[in-house]
Amino acid sequence: MDIAIEVKNLNHNFKDKIICDNMNIKFEKNKIYGLLGKNGVGKSTLINIITNQLLC
């Protein structure tokens, strides 16, 4: 498995809401991924953290 991005033990809160709670995820090279979920569950926040647009 060739890993492009790995997130380990990510925690992030917004005000009093837990967005990421000890999240672990690996993205392999040469694969396409999609994030699914309801509004407000942290999809965009995860992408912003991974791309350094939002600091933890």
C-alpha distance matrix in Angstrom:
0.0 3.8 6.2 9.7 11.8 12.0 15.4 16.8 20.2 21.5 25.2 27.5 31.0 33.3 36.9 37.1 34.1 30.7 28.0 24.9 25.2 22.6 19.7 16.1 13.5 10.0 9.8 6.8 8.4 10.6 11.1 14.4 15.3 18.8 20.5 23.3 26.1 29.8 31.6 31.4 28.4 26.5 24.3 25.9 26.0 22.3 21.8 24.7 23.4 19.9 21.9 24.5 27.3 28.0 27.9 27.4
3.8 0.0 3.8 6.6 9.5 10.6 14.4 16.3 20.0 20.9 24.6 26.6 30.3 32.4 36.0 36.5 33.7 30.4 27.6 24.5 25.3 22.8 19.8 16.3 13.5 9.8 8.7 5.6 5.8 8.8 10.2 13.5 14.7 18.3 20.2 23.4 26.3 29.9 31.2 30.9 28.2 25.8 23.5 24.5 24.7 21.0 20.1 22.7 21.4 17.8 19.3 21.9 24.8 25.9 25.9 25.8
6.2 3.8 0.0 3.8 5.8 6.9 10.6 12.9 16.6 17.2 21.0 22.9 26.5 28.7 32.3 32.9 30.1 26.9 24.0 21.0 21.9 19.4 16.5 13.1 10.4 6.7 5.9 4.3 5.7 9.4 10.1 12.7 13.1 16.4 17.7 21.0 23.7 27.2 28.3 27.7 25.0 22.4 20.3 21.2 21.1 17.5 16.7 19.2 17.7 14.2 16.0 18.4 21.3 22.2 22.1 22.0
9.7 6.6 3.8 0.0 3.8 6.9 10.4 13.4 17.0 16.8 20.4 21.8 25.4 27.1 30.8 31.8 29.1 26.1 23.1 20.3 21.8 19.8 16.7 13.9 11.0 7.7 5.7 5.2 5.0 8.6 9.5 11.5 12.0 15.1 16.5 20.1 22.8 26.1 26.8 26.2 23.9 21.0 18.6 19.0 19.0 15.6 14.2 16.5 15.4 11.6 12.8 15.4 18.3 19.6 19.8 20.3
11.8 9.5 5.8 3.8 0.0 3.8 6.7 10.0 13.5 13.1 16.6 18.0 21.6 23.5 27.1 28.1 25.5 22.5 19.5 16.7 18.2 16.3 13.3 10.8 8.3 5.9 5.1 7.0 8.2 11.5 11.4 12.5 11.8 14.3 14.8 18.4 20.6 23.7 24.3 23.3 20.8 17.8 15.9 16.3 15.9 12.4 11.5 13.6 12.0 8.4 10.4 12.7 15.6 16.4 16.5 16.6
12.0 10.6 6.9 6.9 3.8 0.0 3.8 6.5 10.1 10.4 14.2 16.2 19.9 22.3 25.8 26.3 23.8 20.5 17.9 14.7 15.6 13.2 10.5 7.6 5.9 4.5 6.3 8.6 10.9 14.4 13.8 14.8 13.4 15.5 15.3 18.6 20.3 23.4 24.1 22.8 20.0 17.2 16.0 16.9 15.8 12.2 12.5 14.5 12.1 9.2 12.1 13.7 16.8 16.7 16.2 15.4
15.4 14.4 10.6 10.4 6.7 3.8 0.0 3.8 6.8 6.6 10.4 12.5 16.2 18.8 22.2 22.7 20.2 16.9 14.5 11.2 12.0 9.7 7.2 5.3 5.2 6.3 8.7 11.8 14.3 17.4 16.3 16.6 14.5 15.8 14.6 17.5 18.7 21.4 21.9 20.2 17.3 14.5 14.0 15.0 13.3 9.8 11.1 12.7 9.9 8.0 11.6 12.5 15.3 14.4 13.6 12.3
16.8 16.3 12.9 13.4 10.0 6.5 3.8 0.0 3.8 5.6 9.2 12.3 15.9 19.0 22.1 22.1 20.0 16.4 14.8 11.1 10.8 7.6 6.4 4.6 6.8 8.6 11.8 14.5 17.3 20.6 19.5 19.9 17.7 18.8 17.3 19.8 20.4 23.0 23.7 21.6 18.5 16.1 16.4 17.7 15.5 12.3 14.3 15.5 12.3 11.2 14.8 15.0 17.8 16.3 14.8 12.7
20.2 20.0 16.6 17.0 13.5 10.1 6.8 3.8 0.0 3.8 6.4 10.0 13.4 16.8 19.5 19.2 17.3 13.6 12.7 9.0 7.8 4.3 5.1 5.6 8.9 11.7 14.8 17.9 20.8 23.9 22.4 22.5 19.9 20.3 18.2 20.1 20.1 22.2 22.8 20.3 17.3 15.2 16.3 17.8 15.1 12.5 15.3 16.2 12.8 12.9 16.5 16.2 18.5 16.3 14.5 11.6
21.5 20.9 17.2 16.8 13.1 10.4 6.6 5.6 3.8 0.0 3.8 6.7 10.3 13.5 16.5 16.6 14.6 11.2 9.7 6.3 6.6 4.9 4.8 6.7 9.2 12.1 14.6 18.1 20.6 23.5 22.0 21.5 18.6 18.6 16.2 18.2 17.9 19.8 19.9 17.3 14.5 12.1 13.3 14.4 11.5 9.2 12.3 12.7 9.4 10.2 13.7 13.3 15.2 12.7 11.3 8.4
25.2 24.6 21.0 20.4 16.6 14.2 10.4 9.2 6.4 3.8 0.0 3.8 7.0 10.5 13.1 13.0 11.3 8.0 7.5 4.9 4.9 5.2 6.7 9.8 12.4 15.6 18.0 21.6 24.1 26.9 25.1 24.2 21.1 20.5 17.6 19.0 18.0 19.1 18.9 15.8 13.4 11.3 13.6 14.6 11.3 10.2 13.6 13.5 10.5 12.4 15.6 14.6 15.8 12.6 11.1 7.7
27.5 26.6 22.9 21.8 18.0 16.2 12.5 12.3 10.0 6.7 3.8 0.0 3.8 6.9 9.8 10.4 8.9 6.3 5.5 4.9 6.8 8.6 9.3 12.6 14.5 17.6 19.4 23.1 25.4 27.8 25.9 24.6 21.4 20.3 17.2 18.4 17.1 17.6 16.7 13.3 11.6 9.4 12.2 12.5 8.9 9.1 12.5 11.6 9.3 12.1 14.7 13.5 13.7 10.3 9.4 6.3
31.0 30.3 26.5 25.4 21.6 19.9 16.2 15.9 13.4 10.3 7.0 3.8 0.0 3.8 6.2 6.7 5.6 4.5 5.3 6.9 8.4 11.2 12.3 15.8 17.8 21.1 22.7 26.5 28.8 31.0 28.9 27.3 23.9 22.3 18.9 19.5 17.5 17.2 15.9 12.2 11.3 9.9 13.3 13.5 10.1 11.5 14.8 13.6 12.0 15.2 17.4 16.0 15.5 11.9 11.4 8.7
33.3 32.4 28.7 27.1 23.5 22.3 18.8 19.0 16.8 13.5 10.5 6.9 3.8 0.0 3.8 5.9 5.3 6.5 6.7 9.5 11.7 14.7 15.3 18.8 20.3 23.4 24.5 28.3 30.3 32.2 30.1 28.1 24.8 22.8 19.3 19.6 17.4 16.5 14.4 10.7 10.9 9.7 13.2 12.7 9.7 12.2 15.0 13.4 12.8 16.3 17.8 16.4 15.0 11.6 11.9 10.3
36.9 36.0 32.3 30.8 27.1 25.8 22.2 22.1 19.5 16.5 13.1 9.8 6.2 3.8 0.0 3.8 5.7 8.2 9.8 12.7 14.1 17.2 18.4 21.9 23.7 26.9 28.2 32.0 34.1 36.0 33.9 31.8 28.4 26.3 22.8 22.8 20.2 18.8 16.6 13.0 13.7 13.2 16.7 16.2 13.4 16.0 18.7 16.9 16.3 19.9 21.4 19.6 18.1 14.6 14.6 13.0
37.1 36.5 32.9 31.8 28.1 26.3 22.7 22.1 19.2 16.6 13.0 10.4 6.7 5.9 3.8 0.0 3.8 6.7 9.5 12.2 12.8 16.2 17.8 21.5 23.6 27.1 28.7 32.5 34.9 36.9 34.5 32.5 29.0 26.8 23.2 22.7 19.9 18.4 16.8 13.2 13.4 13.7 17.5 17.8 15.1 17.2 20.3 19.1 18.3 21.6 23.5 22.1 20.9 17.4 17.2 14.9
34.1 33.7 30.1 29.1 25.5 23.8 20.2 20.0 17.3 14.6 11.3 8.9 5.6 5.3 5.7 3.8 0.0 3.8 6.2 9.3 10.4 14.0 15.0 18.8 20.6 24.1 25.7 29.4 31.9 33.7 31.2 29.1 25.5 23.2 19.5 19.0 16.1 14.8 13.5 10.0 9.7 10.3 14.1 14.9 12.5 14.3 17.6 17.0 16.3 19.4 21.5 20.6 19.5 16.2 16.5 14.2
30.7 30.4 26.9 26.1 22.5 20.5 16.9 16.4 13.6 11.2 8.0 6.3 4.5 6.5 8.2 6.7 3.8 0.0 3.8 5.9 6.6 10.2 11.3 15.1 17.2 20.8 22.6 26.4 29.0 31.0 28.6 26.8 23.2 21.3 17.7 17.5 15.1 14.7 14.1 10.7 9.0 9.1 12.7 14.1 11.4 12.3 15.9 15.7 14.4 17.1 19.7 19.1 18.6 15.3 15.2 12.5
28.0 27.6 24.0 23.1 19.5 17.9 14.5 14.8 12.7 9.7 7.5 5.5 5.3 6.7 9.8 9.5 6.2 3.8 0.0 3.8 6.6 9.9 9.7 13.3 14.7 18.1 19.5 23.3 25.8 27.6 25.1 23.2 19.7 17.8 14.2 14.4 12.3 12.4 11.8 8.5 6.4 5.5 9.0 10.4 7.9 8.6 12.2 12.4 11.4 13.9 16.5 16.3 15.8 12.8 13.4 11.2
24.9 24.5 21.0 20.3 16.7 14.7 11.2 11.1 9.0 6.3 4.9 4.9 6.9 9.5 12.7 12.2 9.3 5.9 3.8 0.0 3.8 6.4 6.0 9.6 11.4 14.9 16.8 20.6 23.3 25.4 23.1 21.7 18.2 17.0 13.7 14.5 13.2 14.3 14.3 11.5 8.7 7.1 9.7 11.4 8.8 7.9 11.7 12.4 10.5 12.3 15.5 15.4 15.9 13.1 13.0 10.4
25.2 25.3 21.9 21.8 18.2 15.6 12.0 10.8 7.8 6.6 4.9 6.8 8.4 11.7 14.1 12.8 10.4 6.6 6.6 3.8 0.0 3.8 5.5 9.2 12.0 15.7 18.3 21.8 24.8 27.3 24.9 23.9 20.4 19.5 16.3 16.9 15.5 16.6 17.2 14.5 11.4 10.6 13.1 15.2 12.6 11.4 15.1 15.9 13.6 15.1 18.5 18.3 19.1 16.2 15.4 12.2
22.6 22.8 19.4 19.8 16.3 13.2 9.7 7.6 4.3 4.9 5.2 8.6 11.2 14.7 17.2 16.2 14.0 10.2 9.9 6.4 3.8 0.0 3.8 6.6 10.1 13.6 16.7 19.9 23.1 25.8 23.8 23.4 20.2 19.9 17.3 18.4 17.7 19.4 20.2 17.7 14.4 13.2 14.9 17.0 14.3 12.3 15.7 16.7 13.8 14.6 18.3 18.1 19.7 17.0 15.7 12.5
19.7 19.8 16.5 16.7 13.3 10.5 7.2 6.4 5.1 4.8 6.7 9.3 12.3 15.3 18.4 17.8 15.0 11.3 9.7 6.0 5.5 3.8 0.0 3.8 6.6 10.3 13.1 16.5 19.7 22.2 20.1 19.5 16.4 16.2 13.8 15.3 15.1 17.4 18.4 16.3 12.9 11.4 12.3 14.5 12.5 9.8 12.9 14.6 12.1 12.1 15.9 16.5 18.1 16.0 15.4 12.8
16.1 16.3 13.1 13.9 10.8 7.6 5.3 4.6 5.6 6.7 9.8 12.6 15.8 18.8 21.9 21.5 18.8 15.1 13.3 9.6 9.2 6.6 3.8 0.0 3.8 7.1 10.4 13.5 16.8 19.6 17.7 17.8 15.1 15.8 14.2 16.2 16.8 19.6 20.9 19.2 15.8 14.0 14.1 16.2 14.6 11.3 13.6 15.8 13.2 12.1 15.9 16.9 19.1 17.6 16.9 14.7
13.5 13.5 10.4 11.0 8.3 5.9 5.2 6.8 8.9 9.2 12.4 14.5 17.8 20.3 23.7 23.6 20.6 17.2 14.7 11.4 12.0 10.1 6.6 3.8 0.0 3.8 6.8 10.0 13.3 15.9 13.9 14.1 11.5 12.7 11.8 14.3 15.7 18.9 20.3 19.2 15.9 14.0 13.0 15.1 14.3 10.6 12.1 14.8 12.9 11.0 14.5 16.3 18.5 17.7 17.6 16.2
10.0 9.8 6.7 7.7 5.9 4.5 6.3 8.6 11.7 12.1 15.6 17.6 21.1 23.4 26.9 27.1 24.1 20.8 18.1 14.9 15.7 13.6 10.3 7.1 3.8 0.0 3.8 6.4 9.8 12.6 11.1 12.1 10.5 12.8 12.9 15.9 18.0 21.4 22.8 22.0 19.0 16.8 15.1 16.9 16.5 12.7 13.1 16.0 14.3 11.5 14.5 16.7 19.2 19.1 19.1 18.3
9.8 8.7 5.9 5.7 5.1 6.3 8.7 11.8 14.8 14.6 18.0 19.4 22.7 24.5 28.2 28.7 25.7 22.6 19.5 16.8 18.3 16.7 13.1 10.4 6.8 3.8 0.0 3.8 6.7 9.2 7.7 8.7 7.8 10.7 11.8 15.2 17.9 21.3 22.6 22.2 19.5 17.2 14.8 16.1 16.5 12.8 12.2 15.3 14.4 11.1 13.3 16.3 18.5 19.1 19.7 19.5
6.8 5.6 4.3 5.2 7.0 8.6 11.8 14.5 17.9 18.1 21.6 23.1 26.5 28.3 32.0 32.5 29.4 26.4 23.3 20.6 21.8 19.9 16.5 13.5 10.0 6.4 3.8 0.0 3.8 6.5 6.0 8.6 9.2 12.7 14.6 17.8 20.8 24.4 25.8 25.7 23.1 20.9 18.3 19.5 20.1 16.5 15.5 18.6 17.8 14.3 16.0 19.0 21.4 22.4 23.0 22.9
8.4 5.8 5.7 5.0 8.2 10.9 14.3 17.3 20.8 20.6 24.1 25.4 28.8 30.3 34.1 34.9 31.9 29.0 25.8 23.3 24.8 23.1 19.7 16.8 13.3 9.8 6.7 3.8 0.0 3.8 5.6 8.6 10.5 14.1 16.5 19.9 23.1 26.6 27.7 27.7 25.4 23.0 20.1 20.7 21.6 18.3 16.5 19.3 19.0 15.2 16.1 19.3 21.6 23.2 24.0 24.5
10.6 8.8 9.4 8.6 11.5 14.4 17.4 20.6 23.9 23.5 26.9 27.8 31.0 32.2 36.0 36.9 33.7 31.0 27.6 25.4 27.3 25.8 22.2 19.6 15.9 12.6 9.2 6.5 3.8 0.0 3.8 6.9 10.0 13.6 16.6 19.8 23.3 26.8 28.0 28.5 26.4 24.2 21.0 21.6 23.1 20.0 17.9 20.9 21.1 17.5 17.9 21.4 23.3 25.1 26.4 27.1
11.1 10.2 10.1 9.5 11.4 13.8 16.3 19.5 22.4 22.0 25.1 25.9 28.9 30.1 33.9 34.5 31.2 28.6 25.1 23.1 24.9 23.8 20.1 17.7 13.9 11.1 7.7 6.0 5.6 3.8 0.0 3.8 6.6 10.2 13.4 16.3 19.9 23.4 24.9 25.6 23.4 21.6 18.3 19.4 21.1 18.0 16.2 19.6 20.0 16.7 17.6 21.2 22.7 24.2 25.7 26.1
14.4 13.5 12.7 11.5 12.5 14.8 16.6 19.9 22.5 21.5 24.2 24.6 27.3 28.1 31.8 32.5 29.1 26.8 23.2 21.7 23.9 23.4 19.5 17.8 14.1 12.1 8.7 8.6 8.6 6.9 3.8 0.0 3.8 7.0 10.5 13.3 17.0 20.3 21.7 22.7 20.8 19.2 15.6 16.6 18.8 16.1 14.2 17.7 18.7 15.7 16.4 20.2 21.2 22.6 24.5 25.1
15.3 14.7 13.1 12.0 11.8 13.4 14.5 17.7 19.9 18.6 21.1 21.4 23.9 24.8 28.4 29.0 25.5 23.2 19.7 18.2 20.4 20.2 16.4 15.1 11.5 10.5 7.8 9.2 10.5 10.0 6.6 3.8 0.0 3.8 6.8 9.8 13.4 16.9 18.3 19.2 17.2 15.7 12.2 13.8 15.8 13.1 11.8 15.5 16.4 13.9 15.2 18.7 19.5 20.5 22.4 22.6
18.8 18.3 16.4 15.1 14.3 15.5 15.8 18.8 20.3 18.6 20.5 20.3 22.3 22.8 26.3 26.8 23.2 21.3 17.8 17.0 19.5 19.9 16.2 15.8 12.7 12.8 10.7 12.7 14.1 13.6 10.2 7.0 3.8 0.0 3.8 6.4 10.0 13.3 14.8 16.1 14.3 13.3 9.7 11.5 14.1 12.0 11.0 14.7 16.0 14.3 15.6 18.9 19.1 19.7 22.0 22.1
20.5 20.2 17.7 16.5 14.8 15.3 14.6 17.3 18.2 16.2 17.6 17.2 18.9 19.3 22.8 23.2 19.5 17.7 14.2 13.7 16.3 17.3 13.8 14.2 11.8 12.9 11.8 14.6 16.5 16.6 13.4 10.5 6.8 3.8 0.0 3.8 6.8 10.2 11.6 12.6 10.6 9.7 6.4 9.0 11.3 9.5 9.4 13.0 14.2 13.2 15.0 17.8 17.7 17.7 19.9 19.7
23.3 23.4 21.0 20.1 18.4 18.6 17.5 19.8 20.1 18.2 19.0 18.4 19.5 19.6 22.8 22.7 19.0 17.5 14.4 14.5 16.9 18.4 15.3 16.2 14.3 15.9 15.2 17.8 19.9 19.8 16.3 13.3 9.8 6.4 3.8 0.0 3.8 7.2 9.6 11.3 9.4 10.0 7.5 10.5 12.9 11.8 12.4 15.5 16.8 16.5 18.3 20.8 20.3 20.0 22.3 21.8
26.1 26.3 23.7 22.8 20.6 20.3 18.7 20.4 20.1 17.9 18.0 17.1 17.5 17.4 20.2 19.9 16.1 15.1 12.3 13.2 15.5 17.7 15.1 16.8 15.7 18.0 17.9 20.8 23.1 23.3 19.9 17.0 13.4 10.0 6.8 3.8 0.0 3.8 6.7 8.4 6.6 8.4 7.3 10.5 12.4 12.1 13.4 16.0 17.2 17.6 19.6 21.6 20.8 19.8 22.0 21.2
29.8 29.9 27.2 26.1 23.7 23.4 21.4 23.0 22.2 19.8 19.1 17.6 17.2 16.5 18.8 18.4 14.8 14.7 12.4 14.3 16.6 19.4 17.4 19.6 18.9 21.4 21.3 24.4 26.6 26.8 23.4 20.3 16.9 13.3 10.2 7.2 3.8 0.0 3.8 6.3 6.0 8.9 8.8 11.3 13.1 13.8 15.3 17.2 18.7 19.7 21.4 23.0 21.7 20.5 22.8 22.0
31.6 31.2 28.3 26.8 24.3 24.1 21.9 23.7 22.8 19.9 18.9 16.7 15.9 14.4 16.6 16.8 13.5 14.1 11.8 14.3 17.2 20.2 18.4 20.9 20.3 22.8 22.6 25.8 27.7 28.0 24.9 21.7 18.3 14.8 11.6 9.6 6.7 3.8 0.0 3.8 5.8 8.0 8.4 9.7 11.5 13.2 14.5 15.6 17.5 19.1 20.3 21.6 19.7 18.5 21.1 20.7
31.4 30.9 27.7 26.2 23.3 22.8 20.2 21.6 20.3 17.3 15.8 13.3 12.2 10.7 13.0 13.2 10.0 10.7 8.5 11.5 14.5 17.7 16.3 19.2 19.2 22.0 22.2 25.7 27.7 28.5 25.6 22.7 19.2 16.1 12.6 11.3 8.4 6.3 3.8 0.0 3.8 5.7 7.7 8.7 9.2 11.4 13.3 13.8 15.2 17.4 18.8 19.5 17.7 15.9 18.1 17.5
28.4 28.2 25.0 23.9 20.8 20.0 17.3 18.5 17.3 14.5 13.4 11.6 11.3 10.9 13.7 13.4 9.7 9.0 6.4 8.7 11.4 14.4 12.9 15.8 15.9 19.0 19.5 23.1 25.4 26.4 23.4 20.8 17.2 14.3 10.6 9.4 6.6 6.0 5.8 3.8 0.0 3.8 6.2 8.6 8.6 9.7 12.2 13.5 14.1 15.8 17.9 18.8 17.7 15.8 17.6 16.4
26.5 25.8 22.4 21.0 17.8 17.2 14.5 16.1 15.2 12.1 11.3 9.4 9.9 9.7 13.2 13.7 10.3 9.1 5.5 7.1 10.6 13.2 11.4 14.0 14.0 16.8 17.2 20.9 23.0 24.2 21.6 19.2 15.7 13.3 9.7 10.0 8.4 8.9 8.0 5.7 3.8 0.0 3.8 5.6 4.9 6.0 8.7 9.7 10.3 12.2 14.2 15.0 14.0 12.2 14.1 13.2
24.3 23.5 20.3 18.6 15.9 16.0 14.0 16.4 16.3 13.3 13.6 12.2 13.3 13.2 16.7 17.5 14.1 12.7 9.0 9.7 13.1 14.9 12.3 14.1 13.0 15.1 14.8 18.3 20.1 21.0 18.3 15.6 12.2 9.7 6.4 7.5 7.3 8.8 8.4 7.7 6.2 3.8 0.0 3.8 5.4 5.3 6.6 8.8 10.1 11.0 12.7 14.4 13.6 12.7 15.1 14.9
25.9 24.5 21.2 19.0 16.3 16.9 15.0 17.7 17.8 14.4 14.6 12.5 13.5 12.7 16.2 17.8 14.9 14.1 10.4 11.4 15.2 17.0 14.5 16.2 15.1 16.9 16.1 19.5 20.7 21.6 19.4 16.6 13.8 11.5 9.0 10.5 10.5 11.3 9.7 8.7 8.6 5.6 3.8 0.0 3.8 5.4 5.1 6.1 8.6 9.9 10.6 12.1 10.5 10.1 13.1 13.8
26.0 24.7 21.1 19.0 15.9 15.8 13.3 15.5 15.1 11.5 11.3 8.9 10.1 9.7 13.4 15.1 12.5 11.4 7.9 8.8 12.6 14.3 12.5 14.6 14.3 16.5 16.5 20.1 21.6 23.1 21.1 18.8 15.8 14.1 11.3 12.9 12.4 13.1 11.5 9.2 8.6 4.9 5.4 3.8 0.0 3.8 5.5 5.0 6.1 8.6 9.9 10.4 9.1 7.5 10.0 10.2
22.3 21.0 17.5 15.6 12.4 12.2 9.8 12.3 12.5 9.2 10.2 9.1 11.5 12.2 16.0 17.2 14.3 12.3 8.6 7.9 11.4 12.3 9.8 11.3 10.6 12.7 12.8 16.5 18.3 20.0 18.0 16.1 13.1 12.0 9.5 11.8 12.1 13.8 13.2 11.4 9.7 6.0 5.3 5.4 3.8 0.0 3.8 5.5 5.2 6.2 8.7 9.9 10.0 8.8 10.5 10.3
21.8 20.1 16.7 14.2 11.5 12.5 11.1 14.3 15.3 12.3 13.6 12.5 14.8 15.0 18.7 20.3 17.6 15.9 12.2 11.7 15.1 15.7 12.9 13.6 12.1 13.1 12.2 15.5 16.5 17.9 16.2 14.2 11.8 11.0 9.4 12.4 13.4 15.3 14.5 13.3 12.2 8.7 6.6 5.1 5.5 3.8 0.0 3.8 5.5 5.1 6.1 8.5 8.4 8.8 11.2 12.2
24.7 22.7 19.2 16.5 13.6 14.5 12.7 15.5 16.2 12.7 13.5 11.6 13.6 13.4 16.9 19.1 17.0 15.7 12.4 12.4 15.9 16.7 14.6 15.8 14.8 16.0 15.3 18.6 19.3 20.9 19.6 17.7 15.5 14.7 13.0 15.5 16.0 17.2 15.6 13.8 13.5 9.7 8.8 6.1 5.0 5.5 3.8 0.0 3.8 5.5 5.2 6.0 4.9 5.2 8.2 10.0
23.4 21.4 17.7 15.4 12.0 12.1 9.9 12.3 12.8 9.4 10.5 9.3 12.0 12.8 16.3 18.3 16.3 14.4 11.4 10.5 13.6 13.8 12.1 13.2 12.9 14.3 14.4 17.8 19.0 21.1 20.0 18.7 16.4 16.0 14.2 16.8 17.2 18.7 17.5 15.2 14.1 10.3 10.1 8.6 6.1 5.2 5.5 3.8 0.0 3.8 5.5 5.1 6.0 4.8 6.0 7.0
19.9 17.8 14.2 11.6 8.4 9.2 8.0 11.2 12.9 10.2 12.4 12.1 15.2 16.3 19.9 21.6 19.4 17.1 13.9 12.3 15.1 14.6 12.1 12.1 11.0 11.5 11.1 14.3 15.2 17.5 16.7 15.7 13.9 14.3 13.2 16.5 17.6 19.7 19.1 17.4 15.8 12.2 11.0 9.9 8.6 6.2 5.1 5.5 3.8 0.0 3.8 5.5 7.7 8.1 9.0 10.0
21.9 19.3 16.0 12.8 10.4 12.1 11.6 14.8 16.5 13.7 15.6 14.7 17.4 17.8 21.4 23.5 21.5 19.7 16.5 15.5 18.5 18.3 15.9 15.9 14.5 14.5 13.3 16.0 16.1 17.9 17.6 16.4 15.2 15.6 15.0 18.3 19.6 21.4 20.3 18.8 17.9 14.2 12.7 10.6 9.9 8.7 6.1 5.2 5.5 3.8 0.0 3.8 5.6 7.7 9.4 11.6
24.5 21.9 18.4 15.4 12.7 13.7 12.5 15.0 16.2 13.3 14.6 13.5 16.0 16.4 19.6 22.1 20.6 19.1 16.3 15.4 18.3 18.1 16.5 16.9 16.3 16.7 16.3 19.0 19.3 21.4 21.2 20.2 18.7 18.9 17.8 20.8 21.6 23.0 21.6 19.5 18.8 15.0 14.4 12.1 10.4 9.9 8.5 6.0 5.1 5.5 3.8 0.0 3.8 5.3 6.1 9.0
27.3 24.8 21.3 18.3 15.6 16.8 15.3 17.8 18.5 15.2 15.8 13.7 15.5 15.0 18.1 20.9 19.5 18.6 15.8 15.9 19.1 19.7 18.1 19.1 18.5 19.2 18.5 21.4 21.6 23.3 22.7 21.2 19.5 19.1 17.7 20.3 20.8 21.7 19.7 17.7 17.7 14.0 13.6 10.5 9.1 10.0 8.4 4.9 6.0 7.7 5.6 3.8 0.0 3.8 6.6 9.9
28.0 25.9 22.2 19.6 16.4 16.7 14.4 16.3 16.3 12.7 12.6 10.3 11.9 11.6 14.6 17.4 16.2 15.3 12.8 13.1 16.2 17.0 16.0 17.6 17.7 19.1 19.1 22.4 23.2 25.1 24.2 22.6 20.5 19.7 17.7 20.0 19.8 20.5 18.5 15.9 15.8 12.2 12.7 10.1 7.5 8.8 8.8 5.2 4.8 8.1 7.7 5.3 3.8 0.0 3.8 6.6
27.9 25.9 22.1 19.8 16.5 16.2 13.6 14.8 14.5 11.3 11.1 9.4 11.4 11.9 14.6 17.2 16.5 15.2 13.4 13.0 15.4 15.7 15.4 16.9 17.6 19.1 19.7 23.0 24.0 26.4 25.7 24.5 22.4 22.0 19.9 22.3 22.0 22.8 21.1 18.1 17.6 14.1 15.1 13.1 10.0 10.5 11.2 8.2 6.0 9.0 9.4 6.1 6.6 3.8 0.0 3.8
27.4 25.8 22.0 20.3 16.6 15.4 12.3 12.7 11.6 8.4 7.7 6.3 8.7 10.3 13.0 14.9 14.2 12.5 11.2 10.4 12.2 12.5 12.8 14.7 16.2 18.3 19.5 22.9 24.5 27.1 26.1 25.1 22.6 22.1 19.7 21.8 21.2 22.0 20.7 17.5 16.4 13.2 14.9 13.8 10.2 10.3 12.2 10.0 7.0 10.0 11.6 9.0 9.9 6.6 3.8 0.0
